[in-house]
Amino acid sequence: MSLERRKRGHLLGLLGAPTLFLLVFFFGPLLIMLVYAFLTPGLYGGVDWVFSHLNFGRILGWANTRYETFDPVYIAIFLRSLRLAGLTVLSSLLICYPAAFWISRMRPGLRAFAIFLVTLPFFVSLIVRLFAWVLILRPTGFLNQALMGAGLTSAPVEFLYTDFAVILGMTYVFIPFMFLPLYGAIEKLDMAQIEASSDLGAIRWQTFRKVVLPATMPGIVGGSVITFIPALGNFIVPSVLGGAKVLMIGNLIEQQFLSARNWPFGSALAMLVMAAVLVLLLAQMRLARARA
């Protein structure tokens, strides 16, 4: 057996099990949901094996029958989800970009400890962390008590169950997702280029725009994508910090599967989210190819 064939067989052996696992437990459920999205909801839940395109029509505007009608509220919820996920990406980037610069310039021992602190929330249950934010943001919580104690407000401010609370909670949850790709890009930054830019007379803003930003753009794009995707479909943070006032697409999908028991419509909503994610990934690939 030739060396090339042995290498190919070794590679196939290494990738075979993970590939099979993904095909069965990732693409398999997606395929089931794609099929369900074109079926008719059962009278008491589940599905009837009758083709129907009206599940997408309820979202996109062509359903107008006795049982399935178009309602613009679904598009409004989807657009709200896009807006909140985008603002989560922006706030995470504004926090993590300077933090990644600061940590990358620390001495090695302190740098490792700082990175550990960034990832430390992963060691605590998400539900526990979110209910801690409920205690902070509620009308009798720490934040309102501090504001009233400082004389900045005379009555409690409504922080909880607002878009602000959801964005704050998702930013808190997804900061490590944004930080790690940014840190990886910033750590590789060539300081000689920055020094050369300063020696040639560039001011700090010009150095940042012409040297630092292009060099760290892969980290920005990568961190933004892996933050935006889970933020778009998140349903735990809006449920705890948004309540019934802030409904995102993830909450709507959860309700369709568990409460309304309309699996075909829930599958159609999930496919809409998957389509948005796919468009985002294709845009990232095209951007990366254009920069290559």
N, C-alpha and C positions, 0 to 999 in steps of 0.2 A: 504493500500500500504506500502510495506516495505521501510525501510530507504535506503537500497541499490538501490532499484528501483527508489526512488525519486531522489537520487543523480545522477543516470544514466540519468533520464529524464531532470534534471536541466542542466547537462553537454551537452546533446544533444541540448537543447534549446539555450545554449550559443554558441555552435559551428556550429549549423545548418545554420544560416544566412551567416556567413563568408565562410563556405564551399561551399554553393550554389553560392555565389558571385564569388569565385575562379573558380568553375566549369564552370560557364557561361561566365565570362569575361576574364579568363586566359587560362584555358585548352580548351575552345571552339575555340578561335582564333588559338591556336596552332594546334588543330586538323584540322581546315580548311586549314592552311598552309601545314600541312603534306599531305593532300589529293591533294592540288594544286601542290605540288612538283612532283607528279606522273601523271600530266596531260600534255596536249599539249598546247603550247601558241597559243592564237588566232591571226589571221592575223592582226587585228587592235587593239590589246590589249586584256586583259582578258584571258580567258581560253576556250579551246575546250575540251569537256568531252570525250577525247580519251586517254587511258593509254599510258604513255611514261616513260621509265626509263632513257632517254637520258639527262634529266636535270642534274642528278648526273654524267652521263658519261662525260659531258662537263667539270666537275670539276675533276673527278677521273680518266678519261682516256679511257673510252670505247666508246665514241661517235665519229662516223665517217660516217656521212650521208651528204646529200646535204644541210640540214638546220642546223644540230647540229654537231659541231666538237669539239674535245678536244683542249683546249688551256692551256698550262702550266702557263699562266699568273695568272689564278685564284688561283692555289696552291701557287704561289709566293706571291700574295696579302694576302692570308690566313696566310702564314708563317710570313710575315712581321707584320701582326696584332698580332700574337702570340708573336713575338719578342718585339714589342713596348709595348704591354700590360705587358709582363714580366719585361721589364725595368722600366715601370711605377710603378709596385709593388715594385721593388728593391729600386728605388729612394724614394718612399713614406716611405718604411720601414727604410731606413737610416736617414730620416729626423724625423720621428715620434717616433722611439724607444728612442733616447736620450731625445727628447722633453717630452715624456710621463713620463720618469724617473724624469726629472726636475720638471714638474708640480705636479707630485704625492708627491713630498717632500715639496711643498709650504704649508703655513698655510691655513686653510680652506677657508677663505674669498677670498684670492688672488687666490687660486686654482680654485674656482668657476668662477672667472672673467677670468682666463686664458682659461678654457674650453669654456666659452662663446666666447672668441676671436677666438678659433679654428673653432667654428661652425658659426661665423659671416658671412662668405661668402655666406651661404645658404640664407641670407636675401636679396641678390642682384641678379638680373637676370644674368643667365649664359652668355648670349650673351653680355651683358654690360661688364662683367669681361673679356671675351675673346678678345673683341675689345680693351680693355685697354692694354692687352698684345700685340696686333698688334701695338699700338702706341709706346710701349716700345721696341719691337724687330725690327721694320722696319728700313731700312737703314738710315733714318733721325730721328730715334727715340732716346729716352733717353739713352738707353744702348750704342749705337754706338757713340753718342755725348760724353758720359762719357769716353769711351775708347779712342777716338781720343783726347779729352781734356787732358787726363792723359798721352798722348804720347805713349800708348800701341799699337796703330795701326795707320797707315797713311791713310787708306781708310775704308769705312764702311764694316763690316763683315756681311755675309749673314746668319742671324739668322732665319729670317722669311721664311716660306715654306720649312722647313727642318724637318728631323726626330727629331732633338734636340728640335725644337719649339713644336712639337706635344707631345713629352715626357714631356717637361716642363709644357705645358698646362694641360695635363691629370694628372700629379702629383699635380699641384695646385688645380685642381677640386676635386680629390679623396683623398686628405690628410685627411679630416675628417673621411672618410670610414676606413682608416687604423688606425687613431689615437685612435678612441673610443674603439675598441676591445683591442688594446694594453694597453691603460690606465686602462681598467677594469682588465686585467691580472696583470699588474704591481702594481696596488693599493693593490691587495690581497697578494702581495709578503710578506713572513714572514721574517722580518729583523733579527730575532733571528737566522735563518739558515745562513744568510750571516755573522753575527758576529761569529757564531760557526765555520764557515769555516775559517775565518781569525785567530781565536784563535788556530786552529789546524795547522796553518802554511801555508795555501794556499795563493798563490799570487793572485792579482786581476783577472788576466786572468783565472786562475784555478777556482776561485769562480764564475766568470761569466759563464764559460763553464759547470761547474758541478752543480751549484745551480740555478743561475739566469735564464739562457737560458732554461733549462727544465721546470722551473716553469712558464715561460712566453710563452712557445711554443704554448699553445692553442690560446692566443691572436695573436701571429704571424701568425698562420695558418688561423684563422678566418678573420683577417684583410686582409691577402693576397688574400683569396678567394673572399671576397666581394669587393675588389678593382679590381681584375683581371677580374671578370665577366663583369661589366659594361665597363671597359677599352677595352676589346676585341671587343665588339659590338658598341663602341662609333663612331658616325659619325659627331657630331657637332664640336668637337675640331679639328679633321683633316681637316674638311671643311674650318674652319676659319684660323687656324694657319699652316696647311699643304698645302692648296690650291690644285692645280691639280698635284703637285709634290709628295704628300704623300697620296696615296689612301689606305684606310683600308677596311676591309670586310664590315663594317657598311655602308661606302660610296657606295660600290658596290651594296649592297642590296637596298639602297635608290634609286640608279640610275635605277636598274632593275624594281622597282615598279613604279617610278614616271616619268622617262625619257624614258627608253626603253620599258616600259609597258609589260615586259616579266614576268608576275607574277609567272608562274611555276618555272622559273630559279631563280628568287629572293627567292621563297619559299625554293628551294633546298639549296641555299646558307645559308638561315636562319636556316634550319635543320642541316647543317654542324656545324654552330656555337653552336646550342643547343646540338649537340652531344659532342662537345668539352667541353662545360660547364658541361654536365652530367658526363663525364669521370672525370673531376676535382672534382666534388662533391662526386663521388663514392670513389675517392682516398682519399679525406678528411675524409670521414666516416670510411674507412678502417684504416687510420692512427689514428683516434680518438679511434677506437675499440682496436687497438694494444696497445695504451697507457693506456687504461682503466684497 
